[in-house]
Amino acid sequence: MEQLLEEFVRAIYRVDAQVVALVVDLRSPLLTKVMNSVTGLGSASAGLVFIGLFHLAGWRREFRVSLVALALSGVIVATLMFAVQRPYPPQPVCQTGGAETVAHSFPSGHAAAVAVYATVARRSDVLPFVITAVFAVAIAISRFYLGTHYFSDTVVGVLIGVGTVLVAERLLDSDRFATTYTPGEKT
């Protein structure tokens, strides 16, 4: 079993190395500028803006699920970054050294966040799924294009995001967390 796991990890590292080589070959000044602009939409600051917009628009379900899922994914991502401590890919486009808020490459918190948005949009009657999904894919790609994450870091981030939405929905649908309170309502 241990040998099988080691071979699986080696296969992931081989794919990651191939993706890094491909991305480095594909980089261009214009595409790098676009990716630098797009990647910020997956940041924690952007997350606060999106959650605030959901609240202001009165989208209770989307607000609550996003809030819980982003909190869960943040804890999971931070825990895995601390536990795994995977170094950044070689030849990053943007500065990764000395960043106090991002310690390591694995997994991608940006990818987890945008997967939360896309999954919430997919399950929503009010959010535009296709537009959200296109932005989510672009942001996830930007993470390994810019060299802040390996491809596998981004894939795991997406899986964390999708998984935390499913957990958040389950938690919020349970009797324990059922509430008639609307944020901003006087109690």
C-alpha positions as CSV (number, residue, x, y, z in Angstrom):
1,M,0.0,0.0,0.0
2,E,2.8,2.4,0.9
3,Q,4.6,1.7,-2.4
4,L,1.3,2.4,-4.3
5,L,0.9,5.7,-2.5
6,E,4.5,6.7,-3.3
7,E,4.0,5.9,-7.0
8,F,0.8,7.9,-7.0
9,V,2.6,10.9,-5.5
10,R,5.5,10.5,-8.0
11,A,2.9,10.5,-10.8
12,I,1.4,13.7,-9.5
13,Y,4.8,15.3,-9.3
14,R,5.5,14.3,-12.9
15,V,2.3,15.9,-14.1
16,D,3.0,19.0,-12.1
17,A,6.5,19.3,-13.7
18,Q,5.1,18.9,-17.2
19,V,2.4,21.6,-16.5
20,V,5.1,23.9,-15.1
21,A,7.2,23.4,-18.3
22,L,4.2,24.0,-20.5
23,V,3.1,27.1,-18.7
24,V,6.6,28.6,-18.7
25,D,6.7,28.1,-22.5
26,L,3.2,29.7,-23.0
27,R,3.8,32.8,-20.9
28,S,3.5,36.1,-22.7
29,P,3.5,39.7,-21.4
30,L,-0.2,40.2,-22.3
31,L,-1.4,36.9,-20.8
32,T,0.6,37.5,-17.7
33,K,-1.0,40.9,-17.3
34,V,-4.5,39.4,-17.7
35,M,-3.7,36.6,-15.2
36,N,-2.3,39.0,-12.7
37,S,-5.6,41.0,-12.9
38,V,-7.9,37.9,-12.8
39,T,-6.2,36.2,-9.9
40,G,-7.2,38.8,-7.3
41,L,-10.8,37.8,-7.7
42,G,-10.0,34.7,-5.7
43,S,-8.4,36.5,-2.7
44,A,-9.8,36.8,0.8
45,S,-10.6,40.4,0.2
46,A,-12.7,39.6,-2.9
47,G,-14.4,36.9,-0.8
48,L,-15.5,39.5,1.7
49,V,-16.9,41.7,-1.1
50,F,-18.8,38.8,-2.7
51,I,-20.3,37.7,0.7
52,G,-21.2,41.4,1.3
53,L,-22.9,41.6,-2.1
54,F,-24.9,38.4,-1.4
55,H,-26.0,39.9,1.9
56,L,-27.0,43.3,0.4
57,A,-28.9,41.6,-2.4
58,G,-30.9,39.6,0.1
59,W,-29.6,36.3,-1.2
60,R,-29.9,34.6,2.2
61,R,-29.1,31.0,1.2
62,E,-26.1,32.0,-1.0
63,F,-24.8,34.3,1.8
64,R,-25.0,31.7,4.5
65,V,-23.6,28.8,2.4
66,S,-20.8,30.9,1.1
67,L,-19.9,32.2,4.5
68,V,-19.7,28.8,6.1
69,A,-18.0,27.1,3.1
70,L,-15.3,29.9,2.9
71,A,-14.7,29.6,6.6
72,L,-14.3,25.8,6.4
73,S,-12.1,25.9,3.3
74,G,-9.9,28.6,4.9
75,V,-9.3,26.4,7.9
76,I,-8.7,23.3,5.8
77,V,-6.3,25.2,3.4
78,A,-4.3,26.8,6.3
79,T,-4.0,23.4,8.1
80,L,-2.8,21.6,4.9
81,M,-0.4,24.4,4.1
82,F,1.1,24.1,7.6
83,A,1.1,20.3,7.6
84,V,2.5,19.7,4.0
85,Q,4.8,22.7,3.6
86,R,5.2,22.2,-0.2
87,P,7.6,24.7,-1.7
88,Y,6.4,27.0,-4.5
89,P,7.0,26.0,-8.2
90,P,10.1,27.2,-9.9
91,Q,10.1,30.4,-12.1
92,P,7.1,32.2,-10.5
93,V,5.8,35.3,-12.3
94,C,4.7,37.0,-9.1
95,Q,6.5,37.4,-5.8
96,T,5.9,34.5,-3.4
97,G,8.9,34.9,-1.0
98,G,8.3,36.8,2.2
99,A,4.6,36.7,2.0
100,E,3.3,36.5,5.5
101,T,-0.2,35.3,4.6
102,V,0.7,32.5,2.2
103,A,3.2,30.1,3.6
104,H,3.4,27.3,1.1
105,S,2.1,26.1,-2.3
106,F,-0.3,23.3,-1.3
107,P,-3.2,23.6,-1.6
108,S,-4.5,26.7,-3.4
109,G,-6.8,28.9,-1.3
110,H,-7.8,31.0,-4.3
111,A,-8.9,27.8,-6.1
112,A,-10.9,26.7,-3.1
113,A,-12.6,30.1,-2.8
114,V,-13.6,30.3,-6.5
115,A,-14.8,26.7,-6.4
116,V,-17.1,27.7,-3.5
117,Y,-18.5,30.6,-5.6
118,A,-19.0,28.4,-8.7
119,T,-20.6,25.6,-6.7
120,V,-22.9,28.0,-4.8
121,A,-23.9,29.6,-8.2
122,R,-24.6,26.2,-9.7
123,R,-27.0,25.4,-6.9
124,S,-28.6,28.9,-6.8
125,D,-31.6,30.3,-8.6
126,V,-30.3,33.8,-8.6
127,L,-26.5,33.6,-9.3
128,P,-25.2,33.4,-12.9
129,F,-23.5,30.0,-13.0
130,V,-21.8,30.2,-16.4
131,I,-20.2,33.5,-15.8
132,T,-19.2,32.5,-12.3
133,A,-17.7,29.2,-13.6
134,V,-15.8,31.0,-16.4
135,F,-14.2,33.3,-13.8
136,A,-13.5,30.4,-11.4
137,V,-11.7,28.4,-14.1
138,A,-9.7,31.5,-15.2
139,I,-8.7,32.2,-11.6
140,A,-7.7,28.6,-10.9
141,I,-5.6,28.6,-14.1
142,S,-4.0,31.9,-13.1
143,R,-2.7,30.3,-9.9
144,F,-0.4,27.8,-11.7
145,Y,0.2,30.1,-14.7
146,L,1.7,32.7,-12.3
147,G,3.7,30.0,-10.5
148,T,2.1,30.5,-7.1
149,H,0.8,26.9,-7.2
150,Y,1.4,23.6,-8.9
151,F,-1.5,22.2,-11.0
152,S,-2.2,19.6,-8.3
153,D,-2.4,22.3,-5.6
154,T,-5.1,24.0,-7.7
155,V,-7.0,20.7,-8.3
156,V,-7.0,20.0,-4.6
157,G,-8.1,23.5,-3.8
158,V,-11.1,23.1,-6.2
159,L,-12.0,19.8,-4.5
160,I,-11.8,21.5,-1.0
161,G,-14.1,24.3,-2.3
162,V,-16.7,21.9,-3.7
163,G,-16.6,19.7,-0.6
164,T,-17.0,22.6,1.8
165,V,-20.1,23.8,0.0
166,L,-21.6,20.3,0.4
167,V,-20.7,20.3,4.1
168,A,-22.0,23.8,4.6
169,E,-25.3,23.0,3.0
170,R,-25.7,19.9,5.1
171,L,-24.8,21.8,8.3
172,L,-27.2,24.7,7.5
173,D,-30.0,22.3,6.5
174,S,-29.8,20.4,9.8
175,D,-32.1,21.3,12.6
176,R,-29.2,22.3,14.8
177,F,-28.4,25.3,12.5
178,A,-31.9,26.1,11.3
179,T,-32.8,29.7,11.9
180,T,-35.2,32.3,10.8
181,Y,-32.8,35.1,11.5
182,T,-31.8,37.2,8.6
183,P,-28.5,39.1,8.9
184,G,-29.3,42.8,9.5
185,E,-32.6,42.0,11.0
186,K,-33.4,43.4,14.5
187,T,-33.7,40.7,17.1
